[in-house]
């Protein structure tokens, strides 16, 4: 019998990861901070044509792109002369399992089947679990999903409980955990004990699957408007959504399209805090994921994260919970689309961008997700009240995460705010310095960091010198 203590299992993590994916990350790692990212992505062996074929087999992709005519008209009423870009939304709720994450899961399921694994395992409290379960069902594979669902009182977050139900509906076994550090340990034990494929959110297979989303956005906008989109807004959490979509846009020739990240501002609430766990009305797409994963991607369940958001991000918008709930309701009432909160996070940022952009320009919200039961915004607001959070109508600038959700009175109050990109980049460099002493950095390390931060080597050297001096 192998030692299954926490320390022993964690010590075997690289061995477990290699066995659970058939990929040796040591082939790509160059230093404690640098690795050959593009080679790792290439060696999945999947080109865009392969991915389209695979996804078409399992009801993924080719989703509609809608023009939000009535919402665009409302924005133009207060946007100013000549302002008010056309807002489009890519309806990813049309995928099997109801979200864009079916794209990520599709390639992992195909790879697992091809390599002879009997099942898939993934640690996720979000739509990805349902996507993995759905894709596993279509490929004839078993599936285990591990979720952080409860706080220490045994009270489950309604959105996560709903996603547990969805996973089970598709035939998955769901292991429900309370919030804490055990999730990765439980995943490693599950992978080792079952011999299942690790369908992590952060493998190159998952990111390659999202690339088709960016390509479809580019092709559909060109077909309808005869040009590339001026901006694409992407809800940002762990970074895979943004990375995959941006890579697809670049593959389609949209090198001038602005890639705009957006997260719900949950500043002050800690992701791993038991007391904060049920004070968050958003379980993904918020700064509790978005900022840490941007400033150090390699904090995940694989040795190197294929989701590298700062490598592709042009700007980063923050919105409040109240603003997203308001826009969610407005989408339903104006456009007849009832969709979940994650995609509506980026839709909220698109409203703030559209009011600043010219009328002949196009801004695309690149995903929607299904809603229902615990995911519905009315249930989330009820749960907030049950946890002592004030919910009221007013100016969303008065929103206080975990204490007050302030829903706007009118659309022009949806303002959002811009996150400081260079501050994020400096935080990334500080984390890199902790992982590997600066005096040991090679020119290869500097080149990798420059690519990962969408800057040049001179900027990185100047920035780290400033950090070291202070």
N, C-alpha and C positions, 0 to 999 in steps of 0.2 A: 504494500500500500504506500502511495506517495504521501509525503507530508502536505496536508491541506491547510496548515496554519496560514494566517494572513501574510507573514513575512516570507514563507516558503513559496506560496503561490505568486506573490509579486516578484520574487526573484526569478521565477520561471516565465515571466510575461513575454519576453522576446521569443522563447522557444514555443510557447503556446500560440502566439500570434503567427509565427511562421507556419505552424502546422494547420492553423485554422483558415489560411488564405492561399497557401501555396506560393507565397511571395516572400522573398528574403530582403528585408529593408536594408540589411548591411551592404547589399550590392549598390545602393544609391548614396549611403551616408558618407560624407566627406570629412566632417568634423562634428563636434557637439552642437553646432548651430547650422551648418551648411549641408545640403544634399543636392543631388542632381534631379531637380524637380521635373524638368521636361522629359528626361529619360524615363523617370518613374511613370509619368503619364503615358508615354509612348508604349512602354512595355506591358501595358494592359493588353495590347494586341488588338484593340478595337478602334476602328475608324468611324467617322460619322455615318457612313452608309451601313456599316454593321449595326450600329446602335439603333438607327431608324428601323431596320429590319427586325431586330430583337424586340423593340418596344411595340411595334405594330402587332407582333404575335400575341402580346398580352395586354391589349387594350390601353396602350399608353401613347401619348403624343397626338399630333395633328389636332390640337385643341383650338377652339374658335377665339378670334380677337374681336372684341366689341368696342365700338365707339360709344362713349358715355355722353350722349348728346345733351341730355337734360342737365346733368351735373356740370358739363362744360359751360352751358348757357348761364347757370347760376354763378359760376366763378367769374364769368365775363361781366356780370352786372356790377362788380366792385373792383375789377382788376385794373381799371384805368384804360385810357385810349390806346387802342392797338394791342392790348395785352389780353392774355387768356388763351393759352395753348390748348389744342384739342387733347382731351384725356382719353386714352385707350386702356382696356384691360384684357389681359390674356387669361381666359377662363380655364385655369388648370383644375378646377373642380370637376371637369369633364373626364379626367383620367380615372381609370380603375382605382378605387380606394379614395378618390375625392380630393387629391392634392398633387402638387408637382413632385412630391417625394416618391411617387410611383416611378418616376424616371430614374431616381437614384437606386431604388430597390430592384428595378428590372434587370440591370446589368449584374448585380450581385447574385440574384437568383439564377440567371443564365450561367454565370461563371461557376457557381456551386454545382449546378446540374452537370455541366460539361466536365468538371473535375471529379465527379463521382461522390460528392458529399451527400449525405442522407437528409440534411436539414440546414436551416439557417438560424442563427441567434443574433440578437441585437439588443443593446441597452438604449432605450429611448422612451420618453414620456409623451412624445408628440405624434404627429401624423405619420411619421416614418414607421412606427410599429405596425400600423394598419397597412401601410404600403408593402412592407416586407411580408406580412402575413398573406396579403392578397396575391403577391407575386409568387410566393412559395406554393400557394394553393394551385395556381395555374401551371406550375412546373412540377407538381407532384412531390413536393418536398415537405418535410416536417418543419415546424417553426416554434421557437421559444423567444418571447419578448420579455425583457426585464424592465420594470418601470418603478420610479420613485413616485408613489401615489399619495402617501399619508404623512401627516405630522405625527408627533409622539402621542397625541391624543387619539390617534386612529381615525382622524377626520380626513377624508380624501378631497383633493381639489376637483371640482366638478368636471372641468375640461379633461383632466387626465383620466378620471373615472369613465367618461364617455369614450375616450380613446381605448381604454382597456376593453370596453364592451365591443368596440369595432374590431380589435385584434382577435378577440374570441369568436366573433361572428365569422371571421375568415378562417377559423380553424386553428389558431395559434394557442399554445400554452402560455399563460401570462404569469410571471412571477412578480408579485407586488411588494414593494419595499417602502419603508419609511425613509424620509430624507436623511442623507448622511453620506459618509465616505465609503459605504459598503458596495455600491453599485458596480464599480469596476472589478472589485474582488469577486463578486458573485458572477459577473460575466466571464471572467477568466476560468473560474471553476466549472461553469456551465460548458464552455468551449472545450475544456480538457476532458470532462466527463462524457460528453456526447460525441465529440469528434465532428461537430457541426462547423459549417462555414461562418466566419465572422463577417456578418453583413453590417459592419460599422458604417456610420454616417460619413466617416472621414477617410475612407480608402479611395484610391484613384478610380476604382470601378464606379463608385457612387458619383463622383464628380464628373466623370466622362458621361454618365447618363444624363446629367443636367445640361450638357452642352447643346443638345438638340433643342432645348427651350430657347436659348439665345438665337440659334439659327432660324427657328420658326418665327420668332418676333421680327427679325430682320426681313425675312422673305415676305411675311404678310403685310408689314408696313410698306415695303417697296411696291408690292402688288397693288395696294390700295391708294397710296399717296405718291408713288414715283420717286421716293427718296428714303434715306435711312432715318430712323427716329433721332430727334435731337437729344432726348434723355430717356433712360430706362431706370425706373425706381424699383429697388429690390429690398424686401424685408430682410434684415440682417440679424442672425443669431450666431450660430456656429461658423458661418462663412461659406458653407457649401453651395447654398442657393446663389449667392453673389458670384462666387468663383466660377461655377459651371456655366451660369448664364453669360457672364462676361467673356469667358473663353469662347462660347458659341457665337457671340456677337462679333468678336475679333475674327473668328474663322469665316464668318459671313461677310467680312470687309467693313464692319462698322467701327473703324478705329477712331472716328471723331465723335461717336455717341458718348454722352456723359453717363457714366455709371454711378448712380446715386444710391447709397445705402440708407436704410431707415430703420430705427429701433424705437420702441416705446421707452421713454425715460423712466426708469425705476431706480434712479439714484437714491442711495441710502438703504436699500433693501439688499440683504446678502443672500446669494443663491443657495448656500449650504446651511442657512439658519433655519432651525426648526420653528422658531417663532415667526419668522418672516415668510415661511413657505406658503401659508394660506392667506397672506396679506397681499399677494400678487394676483391681479386679475388677468394677467397674461402669462402663460406658461412657456412661451417662446417669443422670439422676435423682440426681445427687450435688452436693455443695456447690461443686465446681469450676465447674459451670454455675449452680447455684441461687443462690448468693450474688452473683456478679458481675452476672447478669442481673436480679436483684431490685434491686440498687443502682445500675444504669445500664442500662436496657433497650436503649438505642440504640447497642449495640455489635455490630450485626448487618449482614446483607447487603442491607438496604433502608434508605432515608433515615430512616424513622421506624418503629419496631417497634410492631406492633399488639398484642403480648403485653406487658401491663403488670401484673405479678403483685402488686405492693404496692397497687395500686388496688383489689384485690378480696380480698386475703389477711387473715384474722382472726388466725391464729397460724401458727407455723412450727416443726415438730418435726424433730429430727435423730435418726437411728438409725445403728447401726454395721453394718458389712458382715456380721459374724457373726450379728447379730440377724436380718438379712434372709434369710441362708442358712438359718437355723434355721426361720423361719416358712415359707419356701418348701418345705422338707421336710415341715413339719407340715401345710401345706395339701394336699399330695399324700397323706399318710398318713391324715389325718382326714376330708378332704372329697372325696378322689378327683379333685382338680383339679391337674394338672401344668401350671404356668404359669411364665412367665419372671420375671426379677428386678425389672423396673421397677414393675409393678403390685404386686408383693409388698413393695416399699418402703413404699407407702402402707398396705398390709395390716399391716405391722409397727407402724406408728404407730397404726393403728386398735386394735390389741391394747392399747397403752398408754392410749389414750383410753377404750376400753370399760371398763377396770377402774376408771376414775374416774367414769364416768357411771352414771346410775340404770338399773335393769333394764328400766324401761318405755320407755327411749329407744332411738333407732336411730342407728347410725353406718354410713355407706356408704363403701366403697372403690370409687371410681368407674371403675376400669379394671383389666383384666388384659391380658397379652400372650402370644402363643404362645412356646413354648420348643422347644429341640432343638439338637443338635450343639453348636457353640461357645457358644450362649446358655445351655446347661444349667448349673445351679449346680455340678454335680460337675466339669465341664470347667473352669469358672472357678477352682475350688479347686485342681485339678491344675496349672493354669497359674500360680497364685500360688506354689505350691511350686517349680515350675520356675524361677521368678524369685527364689528365695531368701526368700520370705515364710513366716514360721512360721504354720502352721494347727493350732489345738488347741482342745480343749474346756475351758471355764472360765467366768469371769465376763466378760461382754462389755465391762465398763468398762475392761478391760485391753487392748482393741483399740487398735492403733497403725497408722493408715493407711500402707500401703506397707511395713510391717515385720511386723505380727502380725494375723491374723484369729482372733478368739476367739469360738467358737460356744457359745451358752448350753447349760447342762446341763438346764435346765427352763424352762417358759414364763414363770414369774413373774420370771425374770431379764431378760426383755425389757422394758426401762424407757424407752429413748429419752431425749431431753432437749429442753428448749424453747430455741429460738433467740430472742435479744433483738430484738424487732421495731423498737424505737426506735433501736437501734444501726444496724440496716439502713437506717432512714429517714435517719439523720444521714449515713451514708455516701453515700446517694443525693444529699443536698443538697450535700455536698462535691464530688461529681462534677458536679452542676449548676453550682456556682460556678466550676469549672474550664472548663466549656463556655461560660459567659457570666458576666462579672463581676457580682457582687451589686449594685453601685451602679447597674447598668444594668437591673436587673429592674423590670418594670412590674407594675401590679396584675393584668394578664392572666397574667403569668408566675407570680405568687404563687397565683392561682386555679388554674392548671394544676397546679402542684406540690402544692397541697393535695389536689386530686382524685387525683393520681397516688400520693399517700402515704396516702390514706384518713384525712386529718386536715382541720382547718379552717385558714383563712389565718392566724389569730392564732398557731396552733401553729407554722406554718412560719416566720413572722417571728421568733418567740421563739427557735426552734431555730437559725436561720441567724445571728441576732445572737450567740448563745452560741458558735457555731463561729467567727465573725469575731473575737470577743473573745479567744478562746483561740489 
